[in-house]
Amino acid sequence: MSKLVDLVKKNLDSNWAESAKTLLSEFAAERYGAKWDKKVQIRVNGEMNDEAAPFAAFIPAGQPKSGPYGGMSFVLFPSKEGPSLVCLGIGTNGLSPDEQALSRPGHARKVLAISRWLNQRAKKEVCWAKADPVRVDISMPKHTVSELAHYESAIGKYGKVLYAVFLTERTSDEAIIQSAAHALCDIFAEERGLEPLKESKPEKEAAYKAWMAKVIPSVSEKDVAGLLDLRRFVIIEGPPGTGKTRMATEIIKNIYQGKGTTIQFHPGTTYETFVGGLAPINNSAQSLQFAPRPGQLMNAVIEASKNPKQKYLLHIDEINRADLAKVLGEAIFLLEPSEPHREVNVFYDFGAPSHNRFKLPENLHILGTMNSADRSIAILDVAVRRRFAFVPLWPSLEVLDGEKASETMKEAFLRLFTLFVEEAPNDAFALMPGHAYFLDKGKNTGTLLNTGLKPLLSEYIQQGYVSGFADEIRAYIEWISSITE
């Protein structure tokens, strides 16, 4: 265990403050090098009275030696009854000198990912993180505060300025304690321009890879199929080029043994084409006549009813390009996973198996795919959204590895991915181009980047979709030009 972990595990006593100064100094030198104190200073408050809130912290260099300080801090709050809380916080003197870092979407996104990673490792909540670190007007959740009885003074004084809290006493796993302490400290140090030394780099890189996976968790065909078994109605959403449609067709092929069909929605899709309605028919009298004709959903019901023991999948591509509430009509009542025996009356007799009483057999599953980056279409309304389980599908470097993409393409992907993680606000994060834009199989790299990715990013800039970090996107486009032209 590191000296930082030794300090985290040490209970508060009369020697704690002096030990904290020594251990933090030794840890910083061992992990970040001899010049760490050019960018970071140590602040320790070892008061022991009942009203005190003792702490030991790394804070920005150049802050006052005592009294309030500003900017972000890595801070430990000790207790007489147990180990220290491990936290990231903001000094009570305000955001300066770290306004830009604290306000950058990537900082909050990474801290939330670390919290999620630690909780999943511990299989319980051991870490909490605030969605927006700069919201010092927002208190910690009550259920989190209820776990911190031994730290009442610290939370009372500093609870609103803390934006990540690792509840050390909730786990006895020293590996998790070290991961939490080092990961949160490394995030603080990174914003100060400090990187771990060579000896510590492998640990940081392994942890970084693990918790970054929580920023954009991977989803497999089996994951989606399992959710379809549980919920019956699922939508895969994600940026362009992430393979949503391909995954859906592969699920039909590999998991549903080919028992399924793919249809595509568009603005012209109507209730009559999807559910069913009157349609013109040919007749010997050459006069125009109409008769009930099943739509795509009814046809899927007919196919699924042929073998009730065999699951059948209806894949609706671009499901959000139609007005789904109008297209479904009264059939929206049937999309209730927990009540498979629901039925509705329809206007016409469509013949077997439904006639004019319409229901969805239990073995019929519906999988929609939708492009979360398409700003030209409306968000699904709440009534429709409630009836589907949503699965995000994000870009993946693993796909590039599997498809033997060139090293240039991998670098291009990582640069753009890092840019979006760091700079994109939540509404723009869904615009991150998918891995399909980087699949060159080792050839035609320049052509693919210049005719696929560059026009997409230029369109983002032109439409104002990435206005908050347009200069960074322009610089990335220039970098593409420099390596391909």
Stockholm file with secondary structure:
# STOCKHOLM 1.0

chainA/1-485         MSKLVDLVKKNLDSNWAESAKTLLSEFAAERYGAKWDKKVQIRVNGEMNDEAAPFAAFIPAGQPKSGPYGGMSFVLFPSKEGPSLVCLGIGTNGLSPDEQALSRPGHARKVLAISRWLNQRAKKEVCWAKADPVRVDISMPKHTVSELAHYESAIGKYGKVLYAVFLTERTSDEAIIQSAAHALCDIFAEERGLEPLKESKPEKEAAYKAWMAKVIPSVSEKDVAGLLDLRRFVIIEGPPGTGKTRMATEIIKNIYQGKGTTIQFHPGTTYETFVGGLAPINNSAQSLQFAPRPGQLMNAVIEASKNPKQKYLLHIDEINRADLAKVLGEAIFLLEPSEPHREVNVFYDFGAPSHNRFKLPENLHILGTMNSADRSIAILDVAVRRRFAFVPLWPSLEVLDGEKASETMKEAFLRLFTLFVEEAPNDAFALMPGHAYFLDKGKNTGTLLNTGLKPLLSEYIQQGYVSGFADEIRAYIEWISSITE
#=GR chainA/1-485 SS CCHHHHHHHCCCCTTHHHHHHHHHHHHHHHHHCTTGGGTEEEEEECCCSTTCCCEEEEEETTSCSSSCCCSEEEEEECCSSSCCEEEEEECTTCSTTCHHHHHSHHHHHHHHHHHHHHHHHHTSCCEEECSCTTCTTSCCCHHHHTTCGGGHHHHHHHGGGEEEEECGGGCCCHHHHHHHHHHHHHHHHHHTTCCCCTTTHHHHHHHHHHHHTTTSCCCCHHHHHHHHHHHSEEEEEESTTSCHHHHHHHHHHHTSTTCEEEEECCTTCCHHHHTEEEEEECCTTCCCEEEEEECHHHHHHHHHHTCTTSCEEEEEETGGGSCHHHHHGGGGGGCCTTCTTCCEECSSCCCTTTTTEECCCTTEEEEEEEETTCTTSCCCCHHHHTTSEEEECCCCHHHHHHTTCCHHHHHHHHHHHHHHHHHCCHHHHTTCCCGGGGCCTTSCHHHHIIIIIHHHHHHHHHHTTTGGGHHHHHHHHHHHHHHHC
#=GC SS_cons         CCHHHHHHHCCCCTTHHHHHHHHHHHHHHHHHCTTGGGTEEEEEECCCSTTCCCEEEEEETTSCSSSCCCSEEEEEECCSSSCCEEEEEECTTCSTTCHHHHHSHHHHHHHHHHHHHHHHHHTSCCEEECSCTTCTTSCCCHHHHTTCGGGHHHHHHHGGGEEEEECGGGCCCHHHHHHHHHHHHHHHHHHTTCCCCTTTHHHHHHHHHHHHTTTSCCCCHHHHHHHHHHHSEEEEEESTTSCHHHHHHHHHHHTSTTCEEEEECCTTCCHHHHTEEEEEECCTTCCCEEEEEECHHHHHHHHHHTCTTSCEEEEEETGGGSCHHHHHGGGGGGCCTTCTTCCEECSSCCCTTTTTEECCCTTEEEEEEEETTCTTSCCCCHHHHTTSEEEECCCCHHHHHHTTCCHHHHHHHHHHHHHHHHHCCHHHHTTCCCGGGGCCTTSCHHHHIIIIIHHHHHHHHHHTTTGGGHHHHHHHHHHHHHHHC
//
